[in-house]
Amino acid sequence: MPIIWIGLIIVGVIGITCLILSHFELHRLVVTEYEIASPKLEQIWEGYRIAVLGDLHNNEFGENNETLIRAVKDANPDIILIVGDLMVVKEWKEKDFSVTDTILKGLSKLAPVYYANGNHELRMEQSPEQYPGWNQEFQQILKKYQIHYLVDQTVLLKKGGTTIALSGLNIGEEYYQFKGKKRQMPPCYIENKIGNPKKDQFHILMAHTPLYVEEYAQWGADLVFSGHFHGGTIRLPILGGVMTPQMQFFSGLDRGLVKRGETRMIVTGGLGTHSINIRLNNPPELVMVTLRSGDRNDRYQKGKRVRKKL
Ligand SMILES: [Fe+2]
């Protein structure tokens, strides 16, 4: 047999094997645990549990997402944060909010849910002529389940007379259009949208894209939650995520804990996919964070990472 045929057969077998593995991985949920300590957190916040979900993109884990909802319940969160992109908003997709409805219904029974926009929510809001009625239906679902929708807004989480600030940043669509290099964000961009954090108050920022981690740190966020990069689609040992949905290669910001000065950013690898429906060595994840009240010398600890097949 000519060598070219042998080569083609080997490439074909590897390709088909990867597709089969990816098919199963798309529905293999893991739970990743972090612990974040800060001297800004009073003792009363010790052990406070935050569930973070992002980029579900209409994916399902069990019927009506029962497996995912049960995983959140078992993790026992005090609050649940959604960092955008529950659905798929693309020209070639039919309007479908069935997954959005069932997941928000299930989560809202477990703990207060706070929701920040991803680029897909932003798209249907900013292009109503292209997506007629989409945003209205989405807003009705949020209202029905009393979801706290944070669009350039800040709320205070209260416990025993102390507070933590939580903001949802609605980043403009132009910052999602990656054309070979990062678009510059003007100084005071975040400040103009949500004001400045208080110096002694622990401030959590939900910001869908992790690309602007330097800007979030400069603004003064203590803890940032992002997603959007889908864990880099395929993760390689040492090199990490290969590519984002915007075709950024080896961004280094696609999954895990990122440190910039005093700021810690946790990037969820997300729960679903769209357009490039492949995941390899990059299982969908539910992120759980436990807050710790710690002194400055031990301000942040990367917590134990627990992977749990469900
Ligand atoms: Fe996204």
Residues whose N, C-alpha, C, O or C-beta is under 5 A from the ligand:
A	BS01	LIG	D85 G118 N119 H228
